[in-house]
């Protein structure tokens, strides 16, 4: 019973965890990944409109030309199964601007359009955009280009304010459920193999334990008939035999596990000609690869934060580093409709540093300023060379600022106010590490709603930095 009860309890807890935690987690994560996917796809398509609108502002295109190009490009965007998933555009009236499959709706007023459940789908799109600028909507819609099949759908929509348009794409619930079911079947098969091995091991242990116990009972009866002087020797012999048998029996199930592993490998190699099995294996490998990549990104960030070695340190003009950094990030600044200004100091701008690392911290801080600034704002990068021993870099924005309770933690690894799927929270900690590695200091001054100012002070030579250290 000391063997059976703990084993049964372990199996019960494993099954409970499988159905109460593992499978629900798989379902939630799969749906979250799909929702994230259509959000990112919509953002990518939205960027097409933003680029064309920027061309309008620059005078390269008229608005009519830009909108026509946008319609043509969005109509041709497809992805997913058989490249049949698509994007559509409607306006805030709502009126359909472009739908690649429901061409009968193009140009129509959709204020009264309802799905089979009576939901005013396009009015709901407009309401979501008016409230938050973007969001998810559940409704019933035809399955891609099949007008005869209406299924549940989840779409992500995002408003494009300059033109009063709403762009969106979606996923079909049946596809998501099928993918989830495939993952669950894989987990169930693996769990079944584990349970089978546990049961075989338990049966082997029970069988051997029963035989051993029965033998001990016989030996006990025999020992009672022997002289007291032989009792100790008999017991020791029995214990030695028991130890040898237990060692032998443990080796047997281990050999069985190895055999099953080799057998499964052979089945896998034979299954490559089976299309359904190959597709299932491919889906599993894709899932493993995605998870491995995410882990690889985390390790990469940690190594980047923790490493002490730097790149090549040589004498460089700091103003040139600032110029290159601003050129690299200029496009992102324009996309956010911000103005990036530079105020480079006069005098000797020579500094001994790892130019790539300094460029990295400038870009990282400018990206943070872009994310915290509202369209129409400005970001200022300035340098100061008055001190013969040190140089100073100042980056100032006029965005949302950093709350007082957050400010003390901004340089901590993995601390972030962003959504977890957007950032690992290592950006400013990496900046801090690079500045420290150069023997410099970084200071931040921020007020909520009034902007943020970062001041980085670096020694002109790494020799003086080492002496101060």
KAJO-V355430 format. One line per field, one symbol per residue. ss: DSSP state (H for helix, E for strand, L for the rest). A space follows every 10 residues. Layout:
ss=???
//
This chain:
ss=LLLHHHHHHH HHHHHHHHHH HHHHHHHHHH HHHHHHHHHH HHHHHHHHHH HHHHHHHLLL LLHHHHHHHH HHHHHHLEEL HHHLEELEEE ELLLEEEEEL LLHHHELLEL LLLLLLLLLL HHHHHHHHHH HHLEEEEEEE EEELLEEEEE EEEEEEEEEE HHHLEEEEEE EEHHHHHHHH HHHHHHHHHH HHHHHHHHHH HHHHHHHHHH HHHHHHHHHH HHHHHLLHHH HHHHHHHHHH HHHHHHHHHH HHHHHHHHHH HHHHHHHHHH HHHLHHHHHH HHHHHHHHHH HHHHHHHHHH HHHHHHLLLL LLLEEEEHHH HHHHHHHHHH HHHHHLLLEE EEELLLLLLE EEELHHHHHH HHHHHHHHHH HHLLLLLEEE EEEELLLLLE EEEEEEELLL LLLHHHHLLL LLLLLLLLLL LLLLLLHHHH HHHHHHHLLL EEEEEEELLL EEEEEEEEEL LHHHHHHHL
//
